Amino acid sequence: MDQEKKKKSIGFNIIKSDPTDGHGGFGIGALSLDNVSPVFVDVEGGEAFVDIGAMHARSSVEKGIKFLKTKEEVPNGKPFWLVWVTIDRKLEGPYYAGVTACEMTVDRSIRRGYKSLPEHVNKMDKSMKRHIMVDHMDDRSKTILQNYLMTHDSGMWERSLEELKNQLATK
């Protein structure tokens, strides 16, 4: 029965209408989280998935885990990348405008993990500001992320900046 009730996968947040459209009052110039999606790359599992819970550190990966300050404190941690993906629109259609990656490890057996919260917040901000910062990922993770982005929505990958494609290219 549990197999039949499998959760429907969540896609990217696609661009919504501008809540400040038409007036020059409070909130003009503020960045919106409507177009940002957290994508997890499970390095060992070889998969990527969207988990909106990561917006508030409540993703399936993070639940029940106490995060420590150094990677050395979690020597057997399973590696993950939290990738902030911002979608924007060109005349031709939507594309991946900002993509930044943050490292994370989780050891479920001891309910501990490693992540740098300031790094996660800063990388989300960089993604929202249309930066591409994924060249520091390992080749396996780059391949998983690239395959996920390429197959998610036809055309978005093709319309994306060459910088993203170059940074995700593996050796």
C-alpha beads as a LAMMPS data file, in Angstrom:
LAMMPS data file: protein, C-alpha beads

171 atoms
170 bonds

1 atom types
1 bond types

-500.0 500.0 xlo xhi
-500.0 500.0 ylo yhi
-500.0 500.0 zlo zhi

Masses

1 110.0

Atoms # bond

1 1 1 0.000 0.000 0.000
2 1 1 2.854 2.402 0.841
3 1 1 4.287 1.749 -2.612
4 1 1 1.006 2.911 -4.171
5 1 1 0.928 6.102 -2.116
6 1 1 4.305 7.224 -3.404
7 1 1 4.741 10.976 -3.179
8 1 1 4.311 12.881 -6.411
9 1 1 7.576 14.562 -7.350
10 1 1 7.625 18.312 -7.096
11 1 1 8.980 20.363 -9.953
12 1 1 10.582 23.758 -10.033
13 1 1 8.811 26.899 -8.925
14 1 1 8.008 28.538 -12.219
15 1 1 7.844 32.300 -12.460
16 1 1 4.744 33.814 -10.922
17 1 1 3.352 37.275 -11.418
18 1 1 5.205 40.123 -9.728
19 1 1 3.418 41.001 -6.447
20 1 1 4.671 44.589 -6.708
21 1 1 3.657 45.012 -10.339
22 1 1 1.906 48.279 -11.049
23 1 1 2.903 50.328 -8.040
24 1 1 6.036 51.935 -6.717
25 1 1 5.367 51.442 -3.032
26 1 1 6.721 49.155 -0.339
27 1 1 8.571 46.098 -1.585
28 1 1 9.796 47.457 -4.901
29 1 1 13.239 46.051 -5.610
30 1 1 12.840 43.189 -3.127
31 1 1 13.903 39.737 -4.272
32 1 1 11.189 37.095 -4.414
33 1 1 11.622 33.455 -3.386
34 1 1 8.836 32.451 -5.789
35 1 1 11.327 31.544 -8.530
36 1 1 13.867 29.658 -6.368
37 1 1 13.848 25.878 -5.949
38 1 1 16.132 23.758 -3.748
39 1 1 17.475 20.723 -5.596
40 1 1 19.272 18.018 -3.641
41 1 1 21.963 15.943 -5.315
42 1 1 22.351 12.587 -3.573
43 1 1 25.919 11.750 -4.591
44 1 1 25.897 8.091 -3.485
45 1 1 22.328 7.468 -4.651
46 1 1 23.022 9.046 -8.041
47 1 1 19.846 11.098 -8.095
48 1 1 18.645 14.684 -7.882
49 1 1 15.284 15.825 -6.514
50 1 1 13.463 18.998 -5.514
51 1 1 12.505 19.334 -1.852
52 1 1 10.774 22.628 -1.109
53 1 1 11.189 21.955 2.633
54 1 1 14.823 23.055 2.269
55 1 1 13.619 26.657 2.029
56 1 1 13.233 26.481 5.825
57 1 1 15.757 23.698 6.578
58 1 1 12.898 21.186 6.806
59 1 1 13.741 18.917 3.895
60 1 1 13.613 15.121 4.103
61 1 1 17.433 15.146 4.140
62 1 1 17.639 17.622 7.042
63 1 1 14.770 16.437 9.304
64 1 1 15.918 14.969 12.610
65 1 1 19.557 15.912 12.055
66 1 1 21.629 18.154 14.318
67 1 1 24.155 19.987 12.157
68 1 1 27.676 20.461 13.475
69 1 1 30.254 23.105 12.533
70 1 1 32.938 20.931 10.940
71 1 1 32.942 18.034 8.478
72 1 1 35.459 16.172 10.646
73 1 1 32.799 15.761 13.371
74 1 1 30.742 13.645 10.923
75 1 1 33.356 11.297 9.400
76 1 1 30.829 8.798 7.985
77 1 1 28.416 11.380 6.635
78 1 1 26.612 10.671 3.356
79 1 1 27.442 13.462 0.864
80 1 1 24.749 15.726 -0.565
81 1 1 24.734 18.986 -2.470
82 1 1 21.951 21.497 -1.934
83 1 1 21.655 23.401 -5.206
84 1 1 19.665 26.630 -5.327
85 1 1 18.093 26.960 -8.780
86 1 1 16.500 30.241 -9.832
87 1 1 14.246 30.299 -12.879
88 1 1 13.847 33.421 -15.005
89 1 1 12.144 34.097 -18.321
90 1 1 13.473 35.221 -21.681
91 1 1 11.339 36.009 -24.715
92 1 1 11.895 32.398 -25.826
93 1 1 10.729 30.978 -22.480
94 1 1 11.962 30.070 -18.973
95 1 1 15.595 29.163 -18.284
96 1 1 17.949 28.395 -15.395
97 1 1 19.189 31.878 -14.482
98 1 1 20.958 31.289 -11.158
99 1 1 22.434 27.993 -9.957
100 1 1 24.609 27.709 -6.832
101 1 1 25.670 24.636 -4.839
102 1 1 26.335 24.066 -1.126
103 1 1 27.965 20.999 0.388
104 1 1 26.253 18.975 3.105
105 1 1 26.811 15.602 4.807
106 1 1 24.345 13.557 6.859
107 1 1 24.916 10.514 9.076
108 1 1 21.456 9.155 9.955
109 1 1 22.881 6.503 12.304
110 1 1 24.087 9.166 14.750
111 1 1 21.537 11.822 13.670
112 1 1 24.309 14.334 12.938
113 1 1 25.421 16.181 9.876
114 1 1 27.528 19.015 8.532
115 1 1 26.427 22.143 6.741
116 1 1 27.400 25.784 6.904
117 1 1 24.186 27.770 7.364
118 1 1 25.824 31.083 6.383
119 1 1 27.080 29.456 3.169
120 1 1 23.600 28.115 2.384
121 1 1 22.005 31.532 2.903
122 1 1 24.683 33.324 0.869
123 1 1 24.472 30.806 -1.983
124 1 1 20.679 31.129 -2.096
125 1 1 21.113 34.912 -2.313
126 1 1 23.705 34.525 -5.109
127 1 1 21.338 32.245 -7.036
128 1 1 18.522 34.782 -6.711
129 1 1 20.900 37.407 -8.082
130 1 1 21.491 35.199 -11.170
131 1 1 24.981 33.875 -10.335
132 1 1 26.282 30.501 -11.519
133 1 1 28.495 28.819 -8.888
134 1 1 28.741 25.053 -9.437
135 1 1 32.311 24.577 -10.707
136 1 1 33.479 23.466 -7.213
137 1 1 31.280 20.327 -7.315
138 1 1 32.829 16.915 -7.968
139 1 1 32.382 15.425 -11.454
140 1 1 29.858 12.767 -10.396
141 1 1 27.640 15.400 -8.754
142 1 1 27.932 17.711 -11.763
143 1 1 26.794 14.899 -14.053
144 1 1 23.799 14.069 -11.826
145 1 1 22.759 17.736 -11.645
146 1 1 23.271 18.341 -15.365
147 1 1 21.184 15.281 -16.289
148 1 1 18.423 16.405 -13.935
149 1 1 18.353 19.946 -15.314
150 1 1 18.467 18.729 -18.911
151 1 1 15.567 16.305 -18.510
152 1 1 13.368 18.385 -16.207
153 1 1 11.709 20.635 -18.769
154 1 1 12.392 20.612 -22.464
155 1 1 13.976 23.831 -23.581
156 1 1 15.028 25.310 -20.239
157 1 1 18.514 23.781 -20.479
158 1 1 18.948 24.945 -24.076
159 1 1 17.918 28.515 -23.182
160 1 1 20.271 28.641 -20.161
161 1 1 23.548 30.555 -20.147
162 1 1 26.691 28.951 -21.544
163 1 1 28.360 29.680 -18.189
164 1 1 26.106 27.083 -16.522
165 1 1 26.845 24.493 -19.191
166 1 1 30.584 25.185 -18.978
167 1 1 30.688 24.939 -15.165
168 1 1 28.806 21.630 -15.220
169 1 1 31.006 20.166 -17.923
170 1 1 33.106 17.286 -16.577
171 1 1 36.676 16.380 -17.465

Bonds

1 1 1 2
2 1 2 3
3 1 3 4
4 1 4 5
5 1 5 6
6 1 6 7
7 1 7 8
8 1 8 9
9 1 9 10
10 1 10 11
11 1 11 12
12 1 12 13
13 1 13 14
14 1 14 15
15 1 15 16
16 1 16 17
17 1 17 18
18 1 18 19
19 1 19 20
20 1 20 21
21 1 21 22
22 1 22 23
23 1 23 24
24 1 24 25
25 1 25 26
26 1 26 27
27 1 27 28
28 1 28 29
29 1 29 30
30 1 30 31
31 1 31 32
32 1 32 33
33 1 33 34
34 1 34 35
35 1 35 36
36 1 36 37
37 1 37 38
38 1 38 39
39 1 39 40
40 1 40 41
41 1 41 42
42 1 42 43
43 1 43 44
44 1 44 45
45 1 45 46
46 1 46 47
47 1 47 48
48 1 48 49
49 1 49 50
50 1 50 51
51 1 51 52
52 1 52 53
53 1 53 54
54 1 54 55
55 1 55 56
56 1 56 57
57 1 57 58
58 1 58 59
59 1 59 60
60 1 60 61
61 1 61 62
62 1 62 63
63 1 63 64
64 1 64 65
65 1 65 66
66 1 66 67
67 1 67 68
68 1 68 69
69 1 69 70
70 1 70 71
71 1 71 72
72 1 72 73
73 1 73 74
74 1 74 75
75 1 75 76
76 1 76 77
77 1 77 78
78 1 78 79
79 1 79 80
80 1 80 81
81 1 81 82
82 1 82 83
83 1 83 84
84 1 84 85
85 1 85 86
86 1 86 87
87 1 87 88
88 1 88 89
89 1 89 90
90 1 90 91
91 1 91 92
92 1 92 93
93 1 93 94
94 1 94 95
95 1 95 96
96 1 96 97
97 1 97 98
98 1 98 99
99 1 99 100
100 1 100 101
101 1 101 102
102 1 102 103
103 1 103 104
104 1 104 105
105 1 105 106
106 1 106 107
107 1 107 108
108 1 108 109
109 1 109 110
110 1 110 111
111 1 111 112
112 1 112 113
113 1 113 114
114 1 114 115
115 1 115 116
116 1 116 117
117 1 117 118
118 1 118 119
119 1 119 120
120 1 120 121
121 1 121 122
122 1 122 123
123 1 123 124
124 1 124 125
125 1 125 126
126 1 126 127
127 1 127 128
128 1 128 129
129 1 129 130
130 1 130 131
131 1 131 132
132 1 132 133
133 1 133 134
134 1 134 135
135 1 135 136
136 1 136 137
137 1 137 138
138 1 138 139
139 1 139 140
140 1 140 141
141 1 141 142
142 1 142 143
143 1 143 144
144 1 144 145
145 1 145 146
146 1 146 147
147 1 147 148
148 1 148 149
149 1 149 150
150 1 150 151
151 1 151 152
152 1 152 153
153 1 153 154
154 1 154 155
155 1 155 156
156 1 156 157
157 1 157 158
158 1 158 159
159 1 159 160
160 1 160 161
161 1 161 162
162 1 162 163
163 1 163 164
164 1 164 165
165 1 165 166
166 1 166 167
167 1 167 168
168 1 168 169
169 1 169 170
170 1 170 171
